[in-house]
């Protein structure tokens, strides 16, 4: 036997207090009678009240309360096996870790902002699997599909612009790596959230987007950056204060490619969102995820104990009812008739 609500047993501490109260009350009544005359006379005058029955009523009340407390603790015994099916959608989050993500048009920089977007999205996800792909000039699966969002956050914390050795930005490779991350190769329950500034150095993005659309995968790009653009720091996270320059010596500005990302979304029946400081776009992204089809993520057998509080509840109520209907008066044949021996 086990108890689902063992905290209820703390109420048992009330019973001894009540018992002492009743006993003290009985003794106080006896002392009060003794003050009016001899004990024998007072007992005979009060003979209609049975002290024995009063103790029985007290025992019935305390016993009833005891079993009600046991019922409140929810005793359980006897197991029932139940098959639990979990359904949801599959989501791959593709994160741009190229050097342009160090631009600081979103403070403290684009990469930190992108990580914040992912953490906020994970906090909203329910009943879905998610995976993490990181990319720059190449792309690879950082964390496979899982319902353990904390594991994704652990991988995410370790990501920086040196996590991918090949520099540049290849959005096409990022999309293909994300599609490969899905375990099921068909179904409209799959989506990619592409978090990037949109710069593409390889020019194969639209072809990869069409392949994803043909496979039934929707892409929801989240643009990180601004249209005005920002210089890209060089060195380790821009620590030396310099900026990336062209061959002619001019500082290069990295700008958010809204048109390119919007075209990816259009080709794959997704929706493009631009990142905001308040992260208001994530609520819309989450709603769009909810609109995806569901499939069975897993099923497993779970053992459940059966609640058996009903018996103890009935016993407690029965004892309290017996206390209520039991009179503390003697039967007429046992009462004193007003004559002394």
Phi, psi and omega in degrees: 000144174225165181237125182283337180227066184295343179298338181297337182294345175299333179292342179298337178296343179285331187296312178299325178296317178295319179299315178297323179297316181295315180298316179296325179294317178298316181293324178296322178296319181295317179295324179296320178294321182297334181286342182269346180174190181294152184300317183297318180295316182294324178296319180291321179294328181259024186291345179291337178266125183264117178297323179298316179294325178297319177293323177295318178297319178298316180296320179296317181296313181294322178295317178299316179295323178301312183288332174293322177294320176299317178296321179296331178286356177055071175296140181226135171203154186088116185262146175237128179274133182227135177270120181258124178253129179247125180244151179181190180248167178250130184230127173251126177260117180256120186249126176283122178240026178288166184298332179296343179285357175273354178301147190251028175289341167243120188281145356285332169198173185298320183294316178298319178297318180297318177298319178298320178298318181293315180299320179293321179295317180298325180292340180267336185293140175219139174057037177223156171262149179222152177225162181235123173244134175245149183208155169214251173285341174228179182214146174207160182282117180274320179217124181289173180303131182203157171264000178270089183294333178296324178296320178297319180295325177296314177297320182297321181300329184275354185280136170213187184286355176259006183288336176243122188289329182276120182281171183101191179219122179237091181294327179298316178294324178297318180294317181294318179296325179291319178297320180293337182290342179285132179287321176269132186265007176211160179118147182266027178256013184247139179211156177238130170258111185261110184253110189198165173273355173090351179293135182226121184262357186249334175076022180247019188291311185295325177297317179293323179296320178295323177295319178295318179297319179295331179275358179084018181261128177265145181240131179242094180284141171242114183278126180252114180136189181231160179290331181291330178088168183206143175298151180258118179298149176246172186080183182291103180057030176072024186293334183275357176082358179273169181230154179294135183233158176281175180297334179276359177093003180274144179290130182271132176261133176262119183246150175291127180267084182295315184298316181296317180290323178295326179291322176300315180298318182295318181294331186252012180062033176256194180224134178270139176228141173262133182297139176239162181297323182279352180060035180293335182293337185293329178297321178291319178299317180298318179297322178294324177296323180295336180280353179287157174294159179249152172219166183286121179279316176192166172222143180210156179275131178233139180266131177238134174280146181272134176291132180235025183290341186300320181296315182290326177295315180296319180296316179298315180294323179296317179294320178293323178294320179296320177297321182295317185275343180282124179276148176268011178267146175290159172290155185302328181288338181266351185283152177288134185267010177087015178240133178271147179288000000 
